[in-house]
């Protein structure tokens, strides 16, 4: 047996081992630890949290969260963020809190992520087919290279799952770490949870559908104060042994926050609806108009149509891929809206140029006038459905339809009156009835909006109350400006125009004021909409 060197003669075996360990690099230590392991060292802790087999027909993978085990440590959030290389303010998993109202009542932390729904709203609404639901695993994945950054999936998903990245110009979301599952590795959140509160299970589609869209009309609760699961059929299962959890409420249930304004969409919607009003009035008046006067109406409508179409492009994170927006026409209302408005732009240009070049072709021009009415009306109806399809109560088809119809009528009349007063394109006999219609329409819309807002404050629907609170408390000045502009433009200036029908300056002031009023209304339309959300939610 060889003797130890003098400088090691007083060291114990432990000292020697520590010295040897200190000489190894991190890579060497990792290599030694896994050199003889068939599976990663941690797999012994999470193998029971993964299915033994792949899903069969009519089945899919799903998250299972044990509310009794979740401690709210957010290890799952950190692991997901680190593994997927997310941006600083981007998160695919969130932790919220469920609380009771009585003293000493239960409370639970809850971790949420994408629910990989049986009927995913993000997939159904995407206009460029940038989502895919795997035929075997059922995992809903986002195809980054296909995405154009329209963010419609953000509005469609009731769980705030898709996250928009301004730097990348696209949306991204959780894919259940599908690449890890493919090699029997647990997703980052499952592996990171110290309490084994998250697992991957196999669920039956029929069970999910039966629970949330049962034939008896009853809907099984998904999670307290969470969005209605019948909309998308989420597959995540939250389990607990404490029945009192069902009576809890999200800690942030009453929280209100303003939503993005979507300025390009504001401009697009207002201008497209203005064009619709112009085309409808033009088609009605065309028999009494000269070719020159008819051209002026069409030219103004075409300008609004083109500017509205151009504005919508600025909403996209990747505008170069906008040509693919027609791909989702079978399911997406946004795709249908884009197709109709695209055809409308080309038809408006063609009608305007043909009238300029061959004014004597009266039947052709009359036909084009009514085609423009049809296309613009269909486009406006598609716009209504784009927002109704998000299942947000403040955007239901009745509310959105009345708002969009009001904008169409008011700005259509205001544009025609302004054009007629400056160019003489409007027959004098029609100035008075059109002005009267604008006056009455403005009063009706102002009264309806005030009444609607008041009804929301007392509504039994939480999201409508939140929308009212946002309008009256978060942006009260902007709400008052909206009513003031509508009153000044639609009532005051219109009344003056009734007295002085040929006053072109008042007609122009009327148009500018009403246009501003509708822009502010559209700003409130986007920023004050509220929807049910998961506890905690994503920031």
ABEGO torsion letter per residue (X at the ends): XBBBBAAAAABBAAAAAAAAAAABBAAAAAAAAAAABABBAAAAAAAAABBABBBBBGBBBBBBBBAAABAGAGAAAAAAAAAAGBBAABBABBBBBBBBABBGBBBBBBBBBBAGBABBAAAAABAAGABBBBAAAGBBBBBAAABAGAGAAAAABAAGABBBBAAAGBBBBBAGGAAAAAAGBBBAAAAABAAGABBBBBBBAAAAAAAAABAAGBBBBABBGBBBAAAAGBABBBBBABAAAAABBBAAAABBBBBBAGAAAAAAAAAAAAAAAAAAAAAAAAAABBAAAAAAAAAAAAAAAAAAAAAAAAABABAAAAAAAAAAAAABAAAAAAAAAAAAAAAAAAAAAAAAABAABAAAAAAAAAAAAAAAAAAAAAAAAAAAAAGBAAABAAAAAAAAAAAAAAAAAAAAAAAAAAAGABBAAAAAAAAAAAAAAAAAAAAAAAAAAAAAAABABAAAAAAAAAAAAABAAAAAAAAAAAAAAAAAAAAAAAABAABAAAAAAAAAAAAAAAAAAAAAAAAABBBBBBBGEBX
